[in-house]
Structures are given as structure tokens and as C-alpha cells.
Amino acid sequence: MREEYEIKKLNPRKNPYSNRLKKPITININEDTIKFFKAKSEQSGIPYQTLINLYLTDCAENNRELKIAWK
């Protein structure tokens, strides 16, 4: 392997998937919700965290409004 490379000759380009990169976060989700997504995960064969991400992405892309009713 060379000790030095000429970066400009390597033809650097932007990662085409950079807008789809995921960022790890910490979030508190109630146990019933986790059980729901884990059950869906068993049915579909898709990891439950991926299902949660897909659901939240769908909400964001379709600008879904939350229906909140405080009891």
C-alpha cells in the first residue's frame, strides 16, 4: 500500500445514501408499544427497531398529525 495518495485523483464524490443514514438515539417507549412492534416483527421477519423506524418515517413523509386526547 502506498504511504501517500493524491486525494484529488481518487475522484471523491458525495455518498448517494447520506440522506438515508441513521443516527442512534435514546428514546423511552412504553412496554406495550415495544411488545406490539416485537409481535409485528415476529410476523413479518423484520427487526422491531426497523419497523418502528419505518412507521415513524411514514408519519414524517406523509406529514401525519397526532391525535392527542388527555384523560
DORO-509394 format. One line per 2 residues: number of its first residue (from 0); for each residue z, y, x of N, C-alpha, C, O. Coordinates in steps of 0.001 Angstrom, whole numbers. Layout:
NUM> Z/Y/X/Z/Y/X/Z/Y/X/Z/Y/X | ...;
end
This chain:
0> 0/-1175/842/0/0/0/0/1240/889/663/1270/1926 | -736/2246/483/-785/3477/1246/527/4237/1143/1228/4171/133;
2> 837/4946/2192/2053/5757/2162/1839/7048/1385/2774/7577/784 | 605/7556/1396/310/8792/683/-927/8595/-180/-1888/7947/233;
4> -895/9147/-1356/-2044/9112/-2258/-2428/10538/-2602/-1579/11428/-2653 | -3695/10744/-2835/-4163/12051/-3266/-4157/12034/-4795/-5046/11456/-5421;
6> -3168/12659/-5376/-2954/12626/-6813/-4174/13127/-7586/-4519/12560/-8623 | -4821/14169/-7103/-5969/14730/-7820/-7128/13739/-7914/-7930/13824/-8843;
8> -7229/12817/-6985/-8298/11831/-7017/-7980/10640/-7925/-8847/9808/-8192 | -6731/10563/-8398/-6337/9448/-9263/-6729/9663/-10722/-6532/8778/-11554;
10> -7281/10833/-11036/-7719/11166/-12386/-6563/11057/-13394/-6650/10291/-14355 | -5490/11816/-13177/-4369/11736/-14117/-4768/12266/-15488/-5521/13235/-15589;
12> -4273/11642/-16523/-4564/12099/-17880/-3324/11897/-18740/-2444/11101/-18415 | -3277/12610/-19809/-2139/12565/-20710/-2058/11192/-21383/-3075/10599/-21740;
14> -845/10708/-21545/-622/9444/-22231/-1070/9576/-23686/-538/10422/-24404 | -2031/8770/-24145/-2515/8911/-25526/-1466/8508/-26563/-1615/8821/-27744;
16> -424/7826/-26141/617/7392/-27071/1878/8246/-26976/2910/7887/-27543 | 1808/9367/-26268/3006/10181/-26049/3599/10718/-27339/4805/10955/-27408;
18> 2775/10915/-28366/3318/11410/-29627/3997/10299/-30425/4623/10574/-31449 | 3882/9055/-29975/4496/7929/-30678/5683/7341/-29906/6229/6312/-30305;
20> 6080/7979/-28818/7207/7483/-28054/8477/7588/-28877/8625/8510/-29680 | 9380/6664/-28685/10630/6660/-29427/11753/7191/-28546/11754/7018/-27327;
22> 12697/7837/-29196/13849/8382/-28485/15095/7668/-28991/15360/7672/-30193 | 15855/7061/-28105/17080/6390/-28554/18130/7414/-28994/18366/8419/-28322;
24> 18750/7130/-30138/19814/7991/-30654/20965/7111/-31137/20829/5893/-31254 | 22078/7741/-31411/23202/7055/-32030/23318/7582/-33448/23349/8793/-33664;
26> 23381/6678/-34415/23459/7082/-35818/24430/6151/-36533/24485/4955/-36249 | 25187/6711/-37454/26121/5913/-38240/25461/5572/-39574/25101/6460/-40347;
28> 25307/4281/-39830/24699/3800/-41067/25694/2860/-41722/26304/2027/-41051 | 25861/2993/-43044/26850/2143/-43694/26415/675/-43661/25229/360/-43554;
30> 27388/-193/-43754/27168/-1625/-43571/26228/-2218/-44618/25434/-3104/-44301 | 26308/-1744/-45855/25427/-2262/-46905/23957/-1961/-46603/23081/-2787/-46862;
32> 23702/-795/-46065/22328/-426/-45713/21812/-1303/-44583/20660/-1735/-44605 | 22650/-1565/-43607/22255/-2431/-42498/21981/-3843/-43013/21004/-4474/-42609;
34> 22838/-4337/-43900/22623/-5667/-44491/21303/-5719/-45240/20577/-6710/-45156 | 20984/-4649/-45979/19721/-4581/-46720/18535/-4714/-45777/17636/-5520/-46018;
36> 18528/-3925/-44699/17403/-3961/-43766/17373/-5268/-42969/16293/-5740/-42612 | 18517/-5850/-42690/18535/-7144/-41993/17967/-8238/-42890/17275/-9134/-42406;
38> 18252/-8178/-44203/17679/-9150/-45142/16162/-8981/-45210/15425/-9967/-45207 | 15702/-7745/-45270/14249/-7484/-45269/13626/-7959/-43962/12488/-8427/-43939;
40> 14382/-7835/-42878/13919/-8282/-41573/13705/-9789/-41569/12709/-10276/-41035 | 14635/-10524/-42160/14512/-11986/-42243/13276/-12375/-43046/12574/-13322/-42690;
42> 13009/-11648/-44127/11857/-11950/-44987/10533/-11651/-44295/9573/-12413/-44413 | 10491/-10544/-43579/9224/-10078/-43011/8986/-10527/-41577/7845/-10560/-41115;
44> 10062/-10874/-40870/9915/-11236/-39455/9811/-10028/-38544/9481/-10163/-37366 | 10091/-8845/-39084/10059/-7601/-38308/11497/-7211/-38001/12338/-7262/-38898;
46> 11812/-6822/-36766/13191/-6421/-36440/13693/-5316/-37379/12941/-4418/-37756 | 14971/-5398/-37745/15502/-4459/-38735/15452/-3009/-38255/15257/-2101/-39064;
48> 15625/-2779/-36955/15549/-1406/-36462/14132/-859/-36598/13943/331/-36853 | 13144/-1721/-36428/11752/-1311/-36619/11502/-977/-38082/10810/-6/-38388;
50> 12065/-1778/-38994/11913/-1493/-40425/12536/-155/-40791/11952/620/-41549 | 13719/118/-40255/14360/1410/-40526/13486/2542/-40005/13304/3553/-40684;
52> 12944/2376/-38797/12066/3398/-38225/10814/3582/-39081/10395/4714/-39320 | 10210/2484/-39545/9014/2577/-40388/9328/3312/-41688/8537/4137/-42144;
54> 10478/3015/-42280/10870/3666/-43526/11070/5167/-43320/10570/5981/-44097 | 11801/5522/-42273/12046/6939/-42007/10757/7675/-41650/10567/8826/-42041;
56> 9881/7016/-40913/8586/7615/-40571/7771/7873/-41830/7150/8927/-41966 | 7770/6913/-42751/7050/7074/-44018/7611/8259/-44795/6852/9051/-45352;
58> 8930/8383/-44834/9549/9519/-45526/9126/10848/-44908/8801/11798/-45621 | 9133/10908/-43589/8777/12150/-42899/7296/12487/-43086/6950/13639/-43350;
60> 6419/11484/-42950/4978/11730/-43067/4580/12145/-44477/3647/12927/-44655 | 5279/11628/-45474/4945/11941/-46863/5834/13028/-47456/5800/13288/-48658;
62> 6632/13661/-46591/7487/14785/-46980/8310/14463/-48227/8404/15272/-49150 | 8897/13280/-48236/9698/12855/-49387/10981/13689/-49472/11633/13964/-48465;
64> 11319/14077/-50695/12533/14842/-50932/13658/13882/-51300/13444/12923/-52042 | 14844/14136/-50786/16005/13315/-51098/16547/13660/-52467/16586/14827/-52858;
66> 16963/12646/-53186/17637/12866/-54464/19107/12578/-54228/19516/11421/-54136 | 19897/13637/-54130/21312/13508/-53817/22124/13866/-55045/21947/14935/-55630;
68> 23017/12963/-55433/23916/13226/-56548/25329/12919/-56071/25654/11768/-55782 | 26156/13934/-55991/27537/13743/-55549/28383/13349/-56753/28294/13963/-57817;
70> 29198/12325/-56573/30067/11870/-57661/31481/12260/-57386/32369/11967/-58187;
end
